[in-house]
Amino acid sequence: MRTHPLISQAVVVGDRRPYVAALITLDVSALASWKRAVGRHEQAGPVELRDDPDLRARLQTAVDEANTAVSRAESIRRFRILPVDLAEKNGYLAPTLKVKRALVHKDFAADIEELYR
């Protein structure tokens, strides 16, 4: 999924859950280009665009493509756009650029719960 231009980071969740889901962060520069192309307000960020049907459809194509490489049980059924990018400067990535999953799970617990409602 990270090869899609709009996706900066993706964290798969679903341990001890009924299905696999993902938390997605948006690439700021690609998002700016997408907003210009589809006529969205220039100041709109991930929070304002989280439920935008056109944006969700674009991201769904990336999820669908990723799902072709895995079994049905391993496929991502739902996703949620996070309000911030996962970066080293805000503590969500280690210096090796690996996602600090425990911190992501803690800080975005409400977003994860929303995926299973």
All heavy atoms as an XYZ file, in Angstrom:
923
protein
N       0.821     -1.202      0.000
C       0.000      0.000      0.000
C       0.860      1.259      0.000
O       0.425      2.271     -0.511
C      -0.917      0.015      1.220
C      -2.046     -0.968      1.123
S      -3.328     -0.877      2.399
C      -2.594     -0.105      3.768
N       2.026      1.167      0.586
C       2.859      2.359      0.679
C       3.379      2.833     -0.673
O       3.907      3.941     -0.772
C       4.016      2.125      1.646
C       3.511      2.070      3.078
C       4.601      2.049      4.095
N       5.512      3.155      3.902
C       6.805      3.076      4.168
N       7.327      1.964      4.606
N       7.588      4.115      3.985
N       3.208      2.039     -1.705
C       3.633      2.497     -3.031
C       2.620      3.455     -3.655
O       2.939      4.138     -4.624
C       3.858      1.306     -3.985
O       2.642      0.588     -4.122
C       4.965      0.396     -3.477
N       1.422      3.516     -3.095
C       0.405      4.447     -3.599
C       0.843      5.870     -3.243
O       1.269      6.133     -2.121
C      -0.951      4.131     -2.961
C      -2.075      4.869     -3.599
N      -2.354      6.180     -3.307
C      -2.970      4.490     -4.533
C      -3.385      6.579     -4.016
N      -3.782      5.566     -4.771
N       0.753      6.809     -4.178
C       1.262      8.159     -3.931
C       0.617      8.888     -2.747
O       1.270      9.708     -2.113
C       1.001      8.905     -5.235
C       0.269      7.985     -6.121
C       0.225      6.638     -5.518
N      -0.626      8.620     -2.452
C      -1.287      9.321     -1.354
C      -0.954      8.755      0.030
O      -1.222      9.395      1.034
C      -2.808      9.296     -1.542
C      -3.363     10.238     -2.595
C      -4.828      9.936     -2.870
C      -3.184     11.685     -2.165
N      -0.386      7.561      0.078
C      -0.135      6.903      1.365
C       1.304      7.106      1.799
O       2.237      6.773      1.081
C      -0.471      5.400      1.282
C      -1.959      5.228      0.995
C      -0.076      4.684      2.571
C      -2.403      3.792      0.797
N       1.446      7.656      3.005
C       2.762      7.829      3.601
C       3.136      6.592      4.420
O       4.180      6.002      4.239
C       2.780      9.075      4.486
O       4.002      9.176      5.176
N       2.259      6.212      5.337
C       2.485      5.051      6.196
C       1.198      4.242      6.300
O       0.103      4.795      6.181
C       2.904      5.475      7.609
C       4.183      6.259      7.695
C       5.407      5.404      7.458
O       5.408      4.196      7.671
N       6.476      6.043      6.994
N       1.359      2.956      6.559
C       0.209      2.089      6.799
C       0.595      1.103      7.897
O       1.659      0.487      7.829
C      -0.195      1.351      5.539
N      -0.265      1.002      8.893
C      -0.039      0.072      9.999
C      -1.214     -0.889     10.025
O      -2.365     -0.472     10.183
C       0.080      0.817     11.347
C       0.252     -0.169     12.496
C       1.224      1.820     11.317
N      -0.913     -2.154      9.849
C      -1.952     -3.180      9.873
C      -2.239     -3.537     11.330
O      -1.325     -3.707     12.134
C      -1.514     -4.419      9.069
C      -2.529     -5.536      9.184
C      -1.297     -4.042      7.618
N      -3.521     -3.616     11.659
C      -3.960     -4.005     13.000
C      -4.930     -5.176     12.871
O      -5.420     -5.449     11.782
C      -4.625     -2.825     13.750
C      -3.634     -1.694     13.983
C      -5.837     -2.304     13.002
N      -5.183     -5.835     13.964
C      -6.149     -6.921     13.894
C      -5.829     -8.094     14.786
O      -6.545     -9.092     14.779
N      -4.755     -8.005     15.563
C      -4.418     -9.096     16.466
C      -5.560     -9.325     17.456
O      -6.013     -8.393     18.117
C      -3.122     -8.766     17.213
C      -2.561     -9.954     17.961
O      -2.735    -11.090     17.489
O      -1.938     -9.736     19.027
N      -6.044    -10.555     17.495
C      -7.172    -10.954     18.353
C      -8.446    -10.183     18.026
O      -9.250     -9.879     18.906
C      -6.816    -10.792     19.822
C      -5.717    -11.729     20.243
C      -5.380    -11.586     21.680
N      -3.916    -11.632     21.724
C      -3.194    -11.109     22.654
N      -3.741    -10.498     23.654
N      -1.892    -11.196     22.611
N      -8.599     -9.862     16.777
C      -9.795     -9.169     16.281
C     -10.436    -10.024     15.203
O      -9.799    -10.907     14.638
C      -9.413     -7.814     15.688
C      -8.743     -6.861     16.648
C      -9.729     -6.287     17.630
N      -9.104     -5.237     18.414
C      -9.745     -4.208     18.891
N     -11.042     -4.074     18.693
N      -9.127     -3.306     19.603
N     -11.687     -9.731     14.843
C     -12.379    -10.569     13.856
C     -11.846    -10.445     12.424
O     -12.093    -11.319     11.598
C     -13.827    -10.093     13.933
C     -13.790     -8.770     14.591
C     -12.554     -8.736     15.448
N     -11.135     -9.374     12.111
C     -10.585     -9.191     10.767
C      -9.422     -8.213     10.822
O      -9.199     -7.539     11.824
C     -11.647     -8.713      9.773
C     -12.405     -7.480     10.211
C     -11.907     -6.205      9.975
C     -13.628     -7.593     10.862
C     -12.602     -5.077     10.375
C     -14.337     -6.467     11.269
C     -13.816     -5.217     11.020
O     -14.496     -4.098     11.415
N      -8.691     -8.159      9.733
C      -7.536     -7.278      9.615
C      -8.006     -5.907      9.134
O      -8.877     -5.802      8.268
C      -6.509     -7.876      8.623
C      -5.329     -6.938      8.426
C      -6.031     -9.243      9.108
N      -7.419     -4.872      9.694
C      -7.724     -3.494      9.313
C      -6.404     -2.729      9.217
O      -5.341     -3.277      9.523
C      -8.658     -2.856     10.334
N      -6.474     -1.482      8.813
C      -5.247     -0.690      8.666
C      -5.474      0.752      9.086
O      -6.554      1.311      8.900
C      -4.763     -0.736      7.222
N      -4.418      1.327      9.633
C      -4.355      2.759      9.913
C      -3.466      3.346      8.826
O      -2.365      2.855      8.588
C      -3.739      3.016     11.289
C      -4.465      2.386     12.478
C      -3.639      2.557     13.745
C      -5.840      2.993     12.638
N      -3.939      4.381      8.171
C      -3.222      4.961      7.044
C      -2.935      6.429      7.325
O      -3.798      7.151      7.824
C      -4.059      4.825      5.749
C      -4.211      3.359      5.378
C      -3.448      5.628      4.607
C      -5.122      3.114      4.191
N      -1.712      6.859      6.976
C      -1.394      8.283      7.027
C      -1.175      8.765      5.599
O      -0.782      7.994      4.722
C      -0.156      8.586      7.894
O       0.990      7.980      7.314
C      -0.355      8.083      9.310
N      -1.433     10.037      5.392
C      -1.386     10.606      4.044
C      -0.076     11.339      3.788
O       0.460     12.001      4.683
C      -2.560     11.564      3.852
C      -3.942     10.947      4.041
C      -5.013     12.018      3.948
C      -4.187      9.843      3.029
N       0.402     11.236      2.566
C       1.578     11.973      2.131
C       1.139     13.411      1.853
O       0.254     13.645      1.018
C       2.156     11.329      0.872
C       3.380     12.054      0.380
O       3.216     13.073     -0.333
O       4.481     11.596      0.702
N       1.731     14.356      2.552
C       1.296     15.751      2.496
C       1.407     16.336      1.090
O       0.483     16.998      0.614
C       2.097     16.609      3.506
C       1.717     18.067      3.423
C       1.897     16.090      4.907
N       2.508     16.098      0.402
C       2.671     16.695     -0.929
C       1.728     16.058     -1.948
O       1.146     16.755     -2.784
C       4.122     16.599     -1.398
O       4.536     15.259     -1.469
N       1.544     14.755     -1.871
C       0.609     14.096     -2.786
C      -0.825     14.527     -2.488
O      -1.632     14.690     -3.404
C       0.746     12.583     -2.688
N      -1.122     14.726     -1.211
C      -2.459     15.173     -0.824
C      -2.739     16.565     -1.403
O      -3.836     16.825     -1.892
C      -2.620     15.175      0.691
C      -3.985     15.575      1.227
C      -5.067     14.610      0.746
C      -3.966     15.637      2.749
N      -1.741     17.441     -1.368
C      -1.911     18.799     -1.927
C      -2.227     18.722     -3.416
O      -3.125     19.423     -3.909
C      -0.664     19.632     -1.674
N      -1.522     17.867     -4.130
C      -1.781     17.699     -5.574
C      -3.174     17.137     -5.818
O      -3.885     17.582     -6.715
C      -0.746     16.761     -6.192
O       0.532     17.315     -6.096
N      -3.565     16.146     -5.006
C      -4.889     15.536     -5.153
C      -5.981     16.579     -4.898
O      -6.955     16.647     -5.649
C      -5.036     14.355     -4.186
C      -6.392     13.746     -4.218
C      -6.863     12.821     -5.110
C      -7.484     14.036     -3.343
N      -8.179     12.522     -4.838
C      -8.581     13.255     -3.753
C      -7.643     14.877     -2.246
C      -9.811     13.289     -3.112
C      -8.864     14.913     -1.598
C      -9.929     14.125     -2.042
N      -5.804     17.415     -3.870
C      -6.813     18.438     -3.551
C      -6.981     19.412     -4.711
O      -8.105     19.774     -5.056
C      -6.440     19.195     -2.269
C      -6.594     18.365     -1.018
C      -6.367     19.173      0.236
C      -4.943     19.597      0.396
N      -4.652     20.199      1.719
N      -5.881     19.818     -5.323
C      -5.967     20.714     -6.487
C      -6.681     20.023     -7.640
O      -7.521     20.627     -8.312
C      -4.571     21.163     -6.921
C      -3.985     22.272     -6.075
C      -2.726     22.864     -6.700
N      -1.650     21.894     -6.876
C      -0.792     21.523     -5.929
N      -0.867     22.065     -4.722
N       0.158     20.646     -6.185
N      -6.361     18.765     -7.868
C      -6.930     18.032     -9.002
C      -8.436     17.812     -8.866
O      -9.150     17.811     -9.867
C      -6.219     16.687     -9.169
N      -8.909     17.622     -7.638
C     -10.333     17.321     -7.456
C     -11.124     18.493     -6.881
O     -12.314     18.357     -6.597
C     -10.544     16.058     -6.576
C      -9.956     14.835     -7.238
C      -9.984     16.254     -5.187
N     -10.457     19.627     -6.695
C     -11.165     20.824     -6.264
C     -11.518     20.887     -4.789
O     -12.521     21.504     -4.423
N     -10.708     20.290     -3.953
C     -10.938     20.397     -2.516
C     -10.235     21.637     -1.989
O      -9.255     22.116     -2.571
C     -10.418     19.161     -1.759
C     -11.114     17.871     -2.099
C     -12.616     17.947     -1.801
N     -13.276     16.683     -2.047
C     -13.781     16.296     -3.196
N     -13.703     17.072     -4.263
N     -14.373     15.131     -3.319
N     -10.720     22.147     -0.872
C     -10.161     23.345     -0.265
C      -8.685     23.119      0.060
O      -8.315     22.092      0.612
C     -10.940     23.706      1.005
C     -10.598     25.056      1.524
N      -9.575     25.266      2.418
C     -11.134     26.270      1.256
C      -9.497     26.557      2.693
N     -10.432     27.184      2.000
N      -7.875     24.088     -0.294
C      -6.424     23.988     -0.129
C      -6.010     23.763      1.332
O      -5.025     23.078      1.610
C      -5.778     25.273     -0.657
C      -4.290     25.198     -0.822
C      -3.751     26.462     -1.460
O      -4.228     26.839     -2.537
O      -2.848     27.067     -0.850
N      -6.759     24.316      2.270
C      -6.396     24.211      3.688
C      -6.876     22.921      4.341
O      -6.516     22.633      5.476
C      -6.960     25.417      4.459
C      -6.449     26.754      3.977
C      -4.933     26.854      4.043
O      -4.310     26.403      4.990
N      -4.337     27.421      3.014
N      -7.694     22.139      3.658
C      -8.217     20.894      4.235
C      -7.084     19.907      4.458
O      -6.250     19.686      3.593
C      -9.274     20.290      3.318
N      -7.068     19.350      5.661
C      -6.036     18.376      6.011
C      -6.642     16.999      6.213
O      -7.825     16.777      5.941
N      -5.844     16.068      6.709
C      -6.324     14.705      6.922
C      -7.572     14.615      7.805
O      -8.448     13.798      7.551
C      -5.140     14.002      7.573
C      -3.947     14.756      7.098
C      -4.415     16.183      6.990
N      -7.667     15.457      8.817
C      -8.832     15.417      9.704
C     -10.097     15.784      8.930
O     -11.112     15.091      9.015
C      -8.643     16.354     10.920
C      -9.908     16.445     11.740
C      -7.487     15.872     11.774
N     -10.033     16.854      8.152
C     -11.195     17.305      7.396
C     -11.541     16.364      6.240
O     -12.699     16.255      5.852
C     -10.966     18.717      6.829
C     -10.818     19.788      7.872
C      -9.412     19.907      8.454
O      -8.467     19.282      7.934
O      -9.261     20.625      9.452
N     -10.540     15.691      5.702
C     -10.752     14.833      4.540
C     -10.921     13.358      4.895
O     -11.128     12.534      4.008
C      -9.588     14.996      3.557
C      -9.452     16.388      2.950
C      -8.153     16.505      2.180
C     -10.638     16.693      2.060
N     -10.863     13.045      6.157
C     -10.912     11.654      6.625
C     -12.081     10.866      6.038
O     -11.945      9.698      5.711
C     -10.989     11.675      8.150
C     -11.274     10.361      8.788
C     -11.309     10.517     10.276
N      -9.985     10.167     10.748
C      -9.628     10.149     12.003
N     -10.476     10.500     12.941
N      -8.421      9.786     12.355
N     -13.225     11.509      5.889
C     -14.416     10.826      5.392
C     -14.800     11.235      3.965
O     -15.892     10.924      3.516
C     -15.593     11.065      6.345
C     -15.329     10.458      7.716
O     -14.805      9.329      7.774
O     -15.629     11.116      8.725
N     -13.910     11.928      3.275
C     -14.185     12.347      1.903
C     -14.351     11.105      1.020
O     -13.446     10.267      0.940
C     -13.032     13.211      1.384
C     -13.307     13.746     -0.001
O     -13.177     12.966     -0.974
O     -13.651     14.934     -0.119
N     -15.493     10.965      0.353
C     -15.733      9.748     -0.427
C     -14.749      9.551     -1.587
O     -14.364      8.421     -1.883
C     -17.162      9.900     -0.938
C     -17.546     11.305     -0.688
C     -16.633     11.866      0.340
N     -14.316     10.629     -2.226
C     -13.368     10.503     -3.337
C     -11.993     10.053     -2.836
O     -11.354      9.203     -3.450
C     -13.235     11.817     -4.099
C     -14.505     12.203     -4.823
O     -15.267     11.289     -5.206
O     -14.741     13.410     -4.997
N     -11.557     10.619     -1.722
C     -10.274     10.230     -1.148
C     -10.323      8.784     -0.679
O      -9.412      8.002     -0.944
C      -9.894     11.160      0.008
C      -8.592     10.817      0.728
C      -7.400     10.853     -0.234
C      -8.374     11.761      1.901
N     -11.395      8.418     -0.005
C     -11.528      7.037      0.475
C     -11.548      6.054     -0.698
O     -10.970      4.982     -0.620
C     -12.771      6.888      1.346
C     -12.621      7.653      2.684
C     -13.675      7.267      3.686
N     -13.682      5.854      3.993
C     -12.839      5.245      4.833
N     -11.911      5.936      5.444
N     -12.939      3.957      5.053
N     -12.179      6.427     -1.796
C     -12.209      5.559     -2.974
C     -10.805      5.373     -3.544
O     -10.431      4.260     -3.938
C     -13.147      6.132     -4.034
N     -10.026      6.452     -3.604
C      -8.638      6.351     -4.092
C      -7.819      5.437     -3.192
O      -7.045      4.609     -3.676
C      -7.979      7.732     -4.142
C      -8.427      8.629     -5.259
C      -7.939      8.192     -6.639
N      -6.509      7.992     -6.717
C      -5.615      8.899     -7.074
N      -6.006     10.109     -7.388
N      -4.335      8.604     -7.135
N      -7.986      5.583     -1.882
C      -7.237      4.739     -0.948
C      -7.720      3.298     -1.003
O      -6.934      2.368     -0.847
C      -7.340      5.299      0.467
C      -6.707      6.679      0.669
C      -6.973      7.173      2.083
C      -5.219      6.653      0.373
N      -9.021      3.123     -1.250
C      -9.565      1.765     -1.336
C      -8.925      1.000     -2.492
O      -8.710     -0.200     -2.395
C     -11.088      1.803     -1.491
C     -11.743      0.442     -1.433
C     -11.576     -0.235     -0.083
O     -11.934      0.326      0.939
N     -11.026     -1.444     -0.083
N      -8.591      1.698     -3.574
C      -7.923      1.017     -4.690
C      -6.560      0.472     -4.253
O      -6.175     -0.623     -4.671
C      -7.748      1.924     -5.920
O      -6.942      3.037     -5.582
C      -9.073      2.389     -6.470
N      -5.852      1.227     -3.421
C      -4.553      0.753     -2.918
C      -4.748     -0.451     -2.002
O      -3.980     -1.416     -2.055
C      -3.834      1.869     -2.180
N      -5.773     -0.406     -1.170
C      -6.072     -1.522     -0.272
C      -6.461     -2.752     -1.093
O      -5.969     -3.857     -0.840
C      -7.192     -1.140      0.726
C      -7.675     -2.351      1.502
C      -6.697     -0.048      1.671
N      -7.316     -2.565     -2.087
C      -7.741     -3.683     -2.933
C      -6.553     -4.320     -3.646
O      -6.461     -5.545     -3.752
C      -8.779     -3.227     -3.954
C     -10.096     -2.826     -3.318
O     -10.334     -3.178     -2.141
O     -10.882     -2.133     -3.991
N      -5.650     -3.487     -4.127
C      -4.468     -4.008     -4.814
C      -3.586     -4.800     -3.846
O      -3.090     -5.875     -4.190
C      -3.678     -2.865     -5.434
C      -2.551     -3.345     -6.313
C      -1.881     -2.201     -7.044
O      -2.596     -1.345     -7.596
O      -0.639     -2.179     -7.046
N      -3.398     -4.290     -2.652
C      -2.599     -5.003     -1.647
C      -3.262     -6.324     -1.275
O      -2.574     -7.326     -1.048
C      -2.416     -4.135     -0.409
N      -4.567     -6.338     -1.242
C      -5.293     -7.554     -0.868
C      -5.150     -8.674     -1.899
O      -5.357     -9.839     -1.569
C      -6.773     -7.244     -0.637
C      -7.010     -6.570      0.695
O      -6.173     -6.598      1.591
N      -8.165     -5.935      0.824
N      -4.802     -8.340     -3.133
C      -4.635     -9.389     -4.144
C      -3.453    -10.296     -3.837
O      -3.385    -11.408     -4.355
C      -4.466     -8.802     -5.564
O      -3.263     -8.033     -5.612
C      -5.669     -7.958     -5.962
N      -2.531     -9.828     -2.997
C      -1.324    -10.602     -2.685
C      -1.472    -11.495     -1.455
O      -0.541    -12.207     -1.097
C      -0.142     -9.658     -2.496
N      -2.632    -11.432     -0.795
C      -2.821    -12.202      0.441
C      -4.129    -12.994      0.385
O      -4.984    -12.749     -0.469
C      -2.822    -11.274      1.686
C      -1.484    -10.557      1.835
C      -3.948    -10.255      1.625
N      -4.273    -13.910      1.321
C      -5.507    -14.702      1.400
C      -6.646    -13.833      1.928
O      -6.423    -12.748      2.470
C      -5.308    -15.895      2.328
O      -5.200    -15.456      3.668
N      -7.855    -14.316      1.811
C      -9.034    -13.586      2.311
C      -8.896    -13.300      3.806
O      -9.210    -12.212      4.266
C     -10.302    -14.410      2.015
C     -11.556    -13.873      2.655
C     -12.210    -12.829      1.791
N     -13.515    -12.512      2.335
C     -13.921    -11.288      2.580
N     -13.156    -10.269      2.293
N     -15.104    -11.063      3.078
N      -8.414    -14.275      4.567
C      -8.262    -14.096      6.015
C      -7.239    -13.008      6.348
O      -7.344    -12.344      7.382
C      -7.849    -15.406      6.668
N      -6.264    -12.800      5.482
C      -5.222    -11.806      5.712
C      -5.546    -10.452      5.078
O      -4.797     -9.494      5.245
C      -3.891    -12.301      5.144
C      -3.373    -13.553      5.798
C      -2.195    -14.135      5.049
O      -2.239    -14.197      3.797
O      -1.231    -14.537      5.720
N      -6.628    -10.365      4.356
C      -6.948     -9.140      3.631
C      -7.451     -8.044      4.566
O      -8.075     -8.308      5.587
C      -7.982     -9.407      2.538
O      -9.212     -9.767      3.106
N      -7.161     -6.826      4.179
C      -7.588     -5.647      4.941
C      -9.035     -5.370      4.589
O      -9.366     -5.123      3.436
C      -6.684     -4.445      4.618
C      -5.258     -4.735      5.085
C      -7.228     -3.174      5.250
C      -4.233     -3.766      4.566
N      -9.884     -5.398      5.599
C     -11.320     -5.197      5.367
C     -11.733     -3.737      5.534
O     -12.645     -3.269      4.858
C     -12.143     -6.047      6.334
C     -11.763     -7.495      6.355
C     -12.521     -8.312      5.325
N     -12.091     -9.692      5.356
C     -12.613    -10.626      6.114
N     -13.613    -10.357      6.916
N     -12.134    -11.853      6.078
N     -11.088     -3.043      6.464
C     -11.435     -1.637      6.713
C     -10.154     -0.856      6.944
O      -9.136     -1.418      7.325
C     -12.340     -1.504      7.944
C     -13.687     -2.184      7.744
C     -14.620     -1.960      8.902
N     -15.048     -0.556      8.892
C     -15.640      0.037      9.923
N     -15.872     -0.637     11.031
N     -16.006      1.299      9.855
N     -10.229      0.458      6.762
C      -9.079      1.302      7.072
C      -9.562      2.629      7.628
O     -10.723      3.015      7.475
C      -8.191      1.517      5.832
C      -8.836      2.310      4.728
C      -8.751      3.691      4.685
C      -9.535      1.658      3.711
C      -9.343      4.406      3.663
C     -10.124      2.362      2.680
C     -10.030      3.740      2.655
N      -8.648      3.285      8.302
C      -8.950      4.593      8.896
C      -7.768      5.515      8.617
O      -6.618      5.111      8.738
C      -9.170      4.452     10.389
C      -9.631      5.715     11.065
C     -10.699      5.377     12.087
N     -11.050      6.527     12.896
C     -12.088      7.294     12.668
N     -12.876      7.038     11.637
N     -12.371      8.305     13.443
N      -8.071      6.743      8.248
C      -7.035      7.743      7.992
C      -6.704      8.427      9.317
O      -7.600      8.932     10.005
C      -7.519      8.776      6.957
C      -7.856      8.083      5.641
C      -6.468      9.871      6.768
C      -8.586      8.957      4.648
N      -5.424      8.431      9.662
C      -4.994      9.079     10.897
C      -4.797     10.577     10.670
O      -4.480     11.005      9.553
C      -3.692      8.452     11.393
C      -3.776      6.994     11.829
C      -2.423      6.513     12.329
C      -4.836      6.803     12.905
N      -4.945     11.375     11.734
C      -4.845     12.837     11.581
C      -3.417     13.353     11.414
O      -3.229     14.483     10.990
C      -5.467     13.362     12.877
C      -5.283     12.261     13.863
C      -5.356     10.989     13.074
N      -2.425     12.543     11.760
C      -1.021     12.968     11.656
C      -0.217     11.884     10.949
O      -0.602     10.713     10.953
C      -0.393     13.254     13.031
C      -1.091     14.396     13.733
C      -0.387     12.010     13.900
N       0.898     12.300     10.373
C       1.788     11.324      9.759
C       2.604     10.646     10.855
O       2.808     11.208     11.934
C       2.722     12.010      8.760
C       3.403     11.036      7.824
O       3.053      9.829      7.843
O       4.288     11.470      7.071
N       3.039      9.451     10.590
C       3.919      8.738     11.507
C       5.338      9.062     11.072
O       5.778      8.662     10.002
C       3.661      7.233     11.449
C       2.220      6.794     11.706
C       2.104      5.282     11.614
C       1.725      7.288     13.042
N       6.039      9.824     11.910
C       7.376     10.289     11.550
C       8.310     10.146     12.750
O       7.869     10.011     13.893
C       7.322     11.750     11.110
N       9.581     10.218     12.467
C      10.583     10.135     13.537
C      10.481     11.355     14.452
O      10.585     11.234     15.672
C      11.979     10.039     12.919
C      13.056      9.753     13.939
C      14.420      9.588     13.309
O      14.555      9.683     12.071
O      15.369      9.360     14.072
N      10.204     12.518     13.866
C      10.164     13.755     14.661
C       9.022     13.772     15.673
O       9.117     14.430     16.700
C      10.110     14.981     13.760
C       8.842     15.117     12.965
C       8.887     16.320     12.058
C       7.632     16.344     11.204
N       7.685     17.360     10.189
N       7.917     13.057     15.411
C       6.835     13.028     16.403
C       6.838     11.740     17.218
O       5.903     11.470     17.967
C       5.466     13.299     15.765
C       5.067     12.276     14.723
O       5.641     11.210     14.609
N       4.048     12.619     13.940
N       7.903     10.935     17.055
C       8.105      9.785     17.912
C       7.472      8.477     17.467
O       7.618      7.454     18.131
N       6.782      8.480     16.341
C       6.106      7.261     15.887
C       7.004      6.340     15.060
O       6.647      5.204     14.818
C       4.839      7.597     15.106
C       3.784      8.199     15.990
C       3.371      9.509     15.818
C       3.201      7.459     17.017
C       2.407     10.065     16.643
C       2.238      8.007     17.838
C       1.846      9.319     17.644
O       0.899      9.857     18.469
N       8.153      6.865     14.612
C       9.117      6.037     13.896
C      10.427      6.032     14.665
O      10.863      7.064     15.185
C       9.387      6.577     12.487
C       8.267      6.554     11.466
C       8.775      7.064     10.121
C       7.677      5.177     11.305
N      11.062      4.871     14.721
C      12.389      4.748     15.323
C      13.414      5.335     14.355
O      13.099      5.555     13.174
C      12.681      3.277     15.586
N      14.644      5.580     14.810
C      15.684      6.081     13.894
C      15.906      5.171     12.681
O      16.343      5.628     11.632
C      16.931      6.156     14.773
C      16.391      6.347     16.154
C      15.106      5.555     16.187
N      15.567      3.897     12.818
C      15.686      2.952     11.694
C      14.470      3.020     10.776
O      14.355      2.232      9.844
C      15.835      1.519     12.218
O      14.692      1.208     13.033
C      17.114      1.348     13.023
N      13.543      3.952     11.069
C      12.304      4.190     10.320
C      11.278      3.076     10.456
O      10.355      2.965      9.645
C      12.587      4.495      8.845
C      13.490      5.707      8.598
C      13.686      5.934      7.108
C      12.941      6.948      9.277
N      11.420      2.276     11.491
C      10.401      1.271     11.795
C       9.328      1.911     12.661
O       9.622      2.727     13.533
C      11.013      0.084     12.539
C      11.949     -0.724     11.668
C      12.480     -1.906     12.417
C      13.429     -2.692     11.538
N      14.041     -3.797     12.269
N       8.086      1.541     12.419
C       6.961      2.090     13.178
C       7.002      1.564     14.605
O       7.193      0.366     14.839
C       5.620      1.706     12.516
C       4.445      2.144     13.375
C       5.521      2.317     11.124
N       6.825      2.461     15.547
C       6.722      2.073     16.958
C       5.264      1.675     17.203
O       4.429      2.484     17.588
C       7.142      3.226     17.860
C       8.607      3.592     17.734
C       8.954      4.724     18.689
C      10.403      5.115     18.592
N      10.711      6.251     19.492
N       4.985      0.404     16.932
C       3.616     -0.100     16.939
C       2.928      0.086     18.289
O       1.756      0.443     18.342
C       3.595     -1.564     16.516
C       3.980     -1.749     15.059
C       3.927     -3.206     14.641
N       2.593     -3.747     14.714
C       1.638     -3.589     13.807
N       1.892     -2.877     12.731
N       0.453     -4.124     13.958
N       3.626     -0.153     19.384
C       3.010     -0.028     20.708
C       2.520      1.396     20.943
O       1.414      1.608     21.453
C       3.993     -0.451     21.793
N       3.321      2.375     20.557
C       2.924      3.776     20.716
C       1.754      4.119     19.802
O       0.809      4.804     20.210
C       4.109      4.694     20.429
C       3.872      6.185     20.628
C       3.440      6.483     22.070
C       5.121      6.977     20.269
N       1.787      3.639     18.570
C       0.684      3.875     17.635
C      -0.600      3.258     18.194
O      -1.655      3.907     18.204
C       1.011      3.319     16.230
C      -0.219      3.335     15.337
C       2.148      4.110     15.599
N      -0.514      2.035     18.679
C      -1.699      1.374     19.246
C      -2.231      2.142     20.457
O      -3.450      2.258     20.620
C      -1.371     -0.075     19.635
C      -1.371     -1.010     18.486
N      -2.366     -1.907     18.257
C      -0.478     -1.177     17.468
C      -2.106     -2.599     17.158
N      -0.961     -2.168     16.672
N      -1.339      2.660     21.280
C      -1.757      3.415     22.473
C      -2.394      4.755     22.085
O      -3.495      5.076     22.523
C      -0.548      3.655     23.374
C      -0.851      4.447     24.622
C       0.419      4.574     25.459
C       0.424      5.842     26.241
N       1.086      6.967     25.664
N      -1.710      5.515     21.255
C      -2.182      6.859     20.921
C      -3.406      6.874     20.003
O      -4.170      7.832     20.011
C      -1.063      7.675     20.278
C       0.005      8.093     21.282
O      -0.146      7.798     22.494
O       0.997      8.708     20.851
N      -3.574      5.829     19.216
C      -4.690      5.790     18.275
C      -5.661      4.661     18.609
O      -6.327      4.123     17.711
C      -4.165      5.682     16.839
C      -3.308      6.857     16.454
C      -1.931      6.723     16.366
C      -3.872      8.103     16.225
C      -1.134      7.806     16.039
C      -3.091      9.188     15.893
C      -1.712      9.046     15.805
N      -5.766      4.348     19.886
C      -6.665      3.272     20.336
C      -8.110      3.542     19.924
O      -8.823      2.627     19.504
C      -6.562      3.090     21.845
N      -8.551      4.786     20.007
C      -9.931      5.122     19.627
C     -10.152      4.886     18.131
O     -11.216      4.400     17.730
C     -10.251      6.569     19.988
N      -9.155      5.209     17.321
C      -9.268      4.968     15.880
C      -9.329      3.470     15.585
O     -10.093      3.041     14.723
C      -8.085      5.596     15.141
C      -8.150      7.103     15.147
O      -9.020      7.662     14.459
O      -7.339      7.734     15.849
N      -8.546      2.696     16.309
C      -8.568      1.241     16.119
C      -9.923      0.679     16.532
O     -10.514     -0.128     15.807
C      -7.413      0.579     16.893
C      -6.060      1.002     16.286
C      -7.569     -0.948     16.898
C      -4.854      0.600     17.099
N     -10.437      1.140     17.652
C     -11.754      0.671     18.108
C     -12.841      1.004     17.078
O     -13.739      0.218     16.841
C     -12.102      1.258     19.477
C     -11.323      0.664     20.613
C     -11.463     -0.857     20.711
O     -12.599     -1.382     20.580
O     -10.436     -1.533     20.883
N     -12.729      2.167     16.473
C     -13.715      2.595     15.474
C     -13.740      1.640     14.278
O     -14.791      1.437     13.660
C     -13.403      4.017     15.012
C     -14.442      4.632     14.132
C     -15.796      4.809     14.804
O     -15.847      5.054     16.013
O     -16.806      4.696     14.094
N     -12.595      1.057     13.966
C     -12.524      0.106     12.854
C     -13.329     -1.165     13.098
O     -13.685     -1.866     12.156
C     -11.064     -0.284     12.593
C     -10.201      0.797     11.969
C      -8.733      0.434     12.080
C     -10.596      1.007     10.519
N     -13.635     -1.446     14.358
C     -14.332     -2.690     14.700
C     -15.740     -2.456     15.222
O     -16.333     -3.334     15.819
C     -13.489     -3.488     15.703
C     -12.187     -3.918     15.073
C     -11.015     -3.201     15.268
C     -12.155     -5.011     14.219
C      -9.846     -3.583     14.652
C     -10.984     -5.396     13.591
C      -9.842     -4.680     13.820
O      -8.666     -5.060     13.194
N     -16.281     -1.300     14.976
C     -17.686     -1.022     15.358
C     -18.604     -1.264     14.205
O     -18.320     -1.157     13.092
C     -17.833      0.422     15.824
C     -17.178      0.615     17.139
C     -17.397      2.000     17.625
N     -16.466      2.143     18.746
C     -16.361      3.182     19.479
N     -17.123      4.196     19.241
N     -15.517      3.244     20.455
